[in-house]
Amino acid sequence: MGAARHAFLSWADLPLDDRVVWVKAYQDELIRRKDDMARLIATETGKPLWEAVTEVGVMIAKVDIAIGAHADRAGVREVGTEPLASFSHRPHGVMAILAPFNFPGHLASGHFIPGLIAGNTIVLKPSEYTPMCGLMLADIMDTIGLPSGVFNLVNGGASVGKLVASHFEVDVMCFTGSSAVGRQLAHTYGRTPEKLLVMEMGGNNPIIVHSTDDIDAAVLTIIQSAFVMSGQRCTCARRLIMIKSDTTPRILDRLCAIVDRLRVGPFDSDPPPFMGPLISQETAIRIEHAIGQIQSLGGRILNAPRKRQGAFLFPTIMDVTQLSKRDDDEYFAPFLRVITVDSVDAAIAEANRTRYGLSSAVISNDRSMFDYISKRLRAGIINWNSPTTGASGKAPFGGIGWSGNHRPTAYYAADYSSYPVVSTYNQSLVVPTTLPPGVVL
């Protein structure tokens, strides 16, 4: 932290164009190492290599998007003529980042690239599950010769994360993780209004099926929503809400049949798998136990999931419609709960029956029906005939409720990377022609 603070003023004093040159140099080195970075991400997370390659591609594209977003949302503007007024943006200082395991490169760089462009210095703590990804990012910064103290790496577990989050030198705290940890941070930072807290905390995301002319297309959208990366994306669908129709049984039967044939395996398997393991065997055991608990309460498993193998937990689809009380937990795993309802309004009520509010999707042939539903859903992402996991880096990303604290990331990361400063200018100091009432010179 001391190194970051010491380096801040000289880094912030650099012209914006010079800081952009540095992040472009980072981009060039990342392009050179893209294959090594992708393999390292896949090795540490277990995600399929094809998905890790996609993540590195997003990291590379992020640089140009962040440069454009800063110019769009945090530039210098002039307002009025007499007197002249203007506003500009200044960096906060030291930006600390607690990064998650599921996107160790993409979600970390989603904070530190806009932060560096704005003039902040960075302290990054990667997940304890992906420390080598953090080390490669730091090594890239060393390779391009980034000034000492501008980018700093701290590896460790939860205890180290607490030290970083509570350090007095931190000006901006960026956190991606569970709502339980996020709420603890909110409690802590509620006593320090001079510090900025940015949180993204996942969700109990719904996907509503209203109507479809193509059952396989609907099934593929559901699979991509619920089971991509073994369900370890914050935007993954956790609840499938079926509005009862003649096609409901056919969709569910087809879904279960295809899910039970999904290729699951190590990241470098040949042919490539659709999904890999959970981040740890302990996590897989915990989720397996939770699924068993819900089943014991009356949940009905619809597919034929294969037996867990270490950290490999195979997809489970469970009908929980008849449960008198359904929990509102985020199961960060390939576990999809099905709820069948009788009407559109009942589907909306069911979708909103959550403390979270990150992502959602509606499958429907009817655009007017999507418009009706989307206006009533409480979520930061509402997709139509597209997976819940679909999000653009050129748009803001974030949720409400337990999913975030109204500090969206992605394109809007420029907003929390700096603060506005407004100035009014007079060319000379003169006595005005009209004095204020009660003033005599």
N, C-alpha and C positions, 0 to 999 in steps of 0.2 A: 504493500500500500504506500509506503514511504517513497519507493521508486516512482510509482505512478504519480503521486502528488508532486514530486520534485520535477518530473518531466512535463507536467501539465502546461505551465505558462509558455515555455518555449514552443511546444507543439501547437498550442492554441494561437500563438502569435504568427505562425506560418501563414502565408496567404492560402486561401482555399484551394487555389490551383495547385499549389505545392503538395497539399495533403492528398488531393486527387491523384497526383502523380505517384504517390506512395501506394495508395490502394490499387491503382492500376498495375503497379509492379507486383503487388501481392497476387493479383489476378493472373498475371503472366506466369508467375512461378507455380501457382496452383494448376494452371493449364499444363505446364510441363510435368507436374507430378500427379496428374489426375488419375492415372491407372493405379499408382501406389496408394493414393488416398482412398480410392474406391475399395481396393482390396483390404486396406486396414479397417475401414468402416465395416465392411462385411465380416471380417474376422472378429472384431470386438462385439458387434451387435448381434451377429448371426443372421442378419437379413440377407436375402439372396443377392448375389453379386450384381445382377441386372438392376436391382433397386438401389444399391449403393452407387452404381455408375450414374443413375438418375439424380441422386442426391448431390454428387459432385458437380454435375451439370448445372443444377440449381444454384449451387454456391458460386460458380463462375459467373452465371448470369446476374446474380444478386448485385455485383459490383456496379454494373452499368445502371441497373434499376435504382440503386441507392443514390448514385450521383444525380440522376434525373429527379428523384424524389426530393433530395435536398434543395435543388434549384427551384423546384415547384413550391415546396412548403416551408422552406426556411431561408429564403434569400433576403435581399435588401429591397425595400420598397420605399417610394416617395409618396407622400400624401399631402395634397394641397399646395398652395403657392405662396401665400402671404399670411402668416410666416410659413416658411418651409418646414414640413415635418417629415420624418422618415422613421422606419423601423428596420432593425436588423436582428440577427439571432446570434447568441453566444453559447458556447459549450458550458455544461454544468461543472465539469471537473473530472473526478474519477468515476468511471462507470464499471461496476462489478456485475459479473454475469455468472449465474448458477445454471449451467447448461444440462439438458437431459440426455439420457442414453440413446433414445430412439433416432434422433437426428443430430449426432454429435458435431457434425460440421455445419449443416444447414442452419439449425436453430441458433447455434453459437454465433455464426457469422451474420445472421439476421439482426443481431444486436451490435456486434463490434464494428462491422463495416460502416453503418450509418453513424455510429458513435465516433469513429476515427475521422470520418469526413467532416463532422461537425466541430472537431477539435478536442474531444475528450480523450483521456488516456484510459486504458483498459486493464482490468484484472479479471481473468477468466478462470473459473473453476469447473472443469468438466465433470461429468458423472464419474463416480468411482468405477463404473463398469466400462468406461471408454477413455481411460487416461492417455493411451497412446495416440488417439486422435487429437487430443489437446496438444500433446508434445509435437506432433507433426505441424500443427498450425503455428505453434511458437517457433519451430525450426524454420518454417517458411519466412516468418517475420525476421528472424536472424539472418537468413540467407540474403534477403533483399536489402539488409542493412538498416532496417527501421531504427530510428534513434532509441537509445537505451531508456527503458522505463515507460515507453509509450504503450507497449503490449507486454503484459505480465501473465504468467501462468502459475496457478496454485493447484496441485493435485491433492486428493484426499476424499474422505467420506463425509458423513453427515456432520461430524464434529468440526471439520474444517469449513464446511459450508456455513455453519453457525457463526464461526469466527469471522468469515468474510462478510456475512450479512450484517453483523453487529459492529463492524469496525467503524470508528469515528471518521475515518477519512473518506468513506463512501458517500458520494453525492447522488448517484443513481444506482438503484438495485434492480436488475433484470432477472426474473425468475421464471422458469418453465418447469412444471412438475405437478404434484398432487395438490388437491384443494386443501388437504389437512395441513401440509407444510405452508401453503400459501396463506391460509388464515392465520397461522402463527406469525408469519412475516407481517401481515396487515396489522395484527395487534401490536407488534413491536414498532413498526413504522408509524403507527397512529400517534405515537408520542414524539415523533420527530418530523413535524410538517415541513422542515427545511430540506428534507431528503425526498427524492422521487422514487416511488415503487412502481414497477411495471411487472404485471403478472399474467401468465397464461396457464390455466389449470385444468384443461381437459373438459370432458363432458359425458353425460349419459344421453348420447345423441340418438334421435329417432329418425327412421326412414318410413314414410307413409306410402302405402300402395293403394292408389285410388282406382286406376284403370290402366290397361295396357293391351295393345294389339300384338305384341311380340313377347311371349313368355320368356324365351331365352335371353332377350335383351334385358328384361326386368331382373331376371335371376343373376345375370352377370353384374348388373349395377349393384344389387344387394351384396354379392360376394365381394366385389371391390370395396364396398362400403364397410363391411363387417370384418373381413378376414385378411385384407392386405397387411403385410408386415406382421402377421400373426395377431392382428387386432391391437398392435402397439403404436397406434397413432392416436393423438388426442381427438382427431376428427372422426374416428371410426364409429360406425353405427353400433349401438349397444341394444337398441330396441327396434324391432320390425313390427309396425302397426298396420295390420291388414284390415281394410274396410271390406266387410263381408260381401262377396259376390260369387257368381258361378265359377270364376277362374281362381278363387282363393285356394281350393284344394290342389288344383293343378300346379299353381305357382309353388306352393310349399313342397309338393312331392318332387317337382323338378329341382328345386333348390337343394333339397336334402340329397338327391341322387348325385348331383354334380359336386356338392361339397364333399361328399364321402369319397370322391375320386380325385380331389385336389392333390397335387404332388407336393409333399412336404419333405424337406430334407436339408442337409448342410448347404451352406451358401454357395459352394463351388461344385455342387452335384451336376452330373451330366446324364440326362437332360436337366436343364435348370428347374428348380422347384418354384412353386408359386409362393410359398412361405417357409420360414425356417423355425427355429426354436424361440421360446420366450427368453428373456434376458438372463435368467438363471433357473436352475432346477428348483430352488427354494420358492421362487415366484410361481412356477408351474404347479408345485405341490399345493401352495396356498389357494390358487385359483381352482384347482381340482377339488379341493375340500369345499370351497364356497359353492361350486356347482352341485356337489353332493348334498349340501345343506338345503339349497333351494329345491332340489328334487325331493328331498324328504318332506318338504312342506306341501308338495303336490304338483311341482313343476313336472311337465311331461316331455322327455327327450324325444325329438322327432326323427333325428337321423341316427346313424350307427357309428358314433365316433370310435376311432381306434384307441387302444390303450396307450396311456402316456408312456413315453420313452425318455427318461431323464428330463431335460428341459423342453423336449418336443411335446407340446400339448395340442392335440388335434381338434379341429373345429367341432363345437357343440351348438346345436340349435334346440332350444327348449321353449315349449308353449307354457306361458305363465298366465294365460287369460283367466283361469279359474281361481288363481290365488287371491285370497281375500285381502292380503296386504302385500304389495310389491315394493321391494326396496328401491332406493334411489342411489345406488352405488355405481361407480365407474369401474367395470372389470376390464383392466388393461390386458386383454387376452382374446383369443378367438372364441368368444362366447356370445351368442346372439339370442335374445329373448323375444318370443313372438307373442303379440297381443292382438286378438281379433275383436273388432268393434262393429257396431251396426250402422253407423252413420259417419258422415264427414265431420260433423261437429263433435261427435264422440272421439274421433281420431285426433282432432285438434286439442281437445281437453286432455287426452292421454299423453300426447306429445309434450304438452306444457306441464305435465305433472312431474316436474323435476326442479331441483334447486339450481341446476346447471343451465347453460344457454349458449353453447358453442356452435355446433353444427347440426344441420338437418337436411332432409331431402324429401321431395315429393315425386312419385312416379304416377303420371297421369297423361291421358291423351288430350285432356281438356285444359287449354291455357287459362280460361276463365276460372276453372276450378283451382288451378295452381295459384292464381292471383288471390282468390278468396282465402285459401289455406295460408299462404305465405304472409298475408297481412295480419294474421292472427297468431302466428308462431313467434315464440320468444327465443331468438337465436341470432348470433352474429353472422352466420352463414346459412342461407336457405337456397338449396339447389333444386332445379327442375330436370327430371330425367337424367340426372347426373349423380355420381356417388357423393356421399357426405364428405368424402376426403378430397373433393375437388376444390382447390383454392389457387388464386393467381397471386404471384409476387408483385404484380402491378396494381394490386388492390389492398386495402387494409385487411388485417386478419385479427380477429379477436371475438370474444363473446361477453355475455352478461351473466349476472348471478354469480354462482360459484366457478364460472369459467374464466373470469378475468376481472379487472378493476377499471374498466373503461379506458384502457391505454392500449389500443390496438397496435399490432406490430406490422411487419411486412412494409408496404408502401408508406404507412403512417409512422414508421420508426423514426423518421426525421423529426416528428413532432416532439418526442420525448428526449431526443438527443441534444436539444438546445432549447433556450428560452428567449422570448422576444424582448428587445430593448427599444424603446420609443424615444425619439429626440425631436425637439422643436428648435428651429434655427432662426435667428435674426441677424442680418448682415452687420448691423451696428446697434449699439445700445443708445436709445433716444427716449426722451419723454414723449409719451403719446399725446396726441392733440386733445383727447378727452380724458380727463382724470377720473379715477374712480370716485363715486359719491363719498363725501366726507373727508377727502384728501385735499389739502391746500399746500402748494409749493411756494 
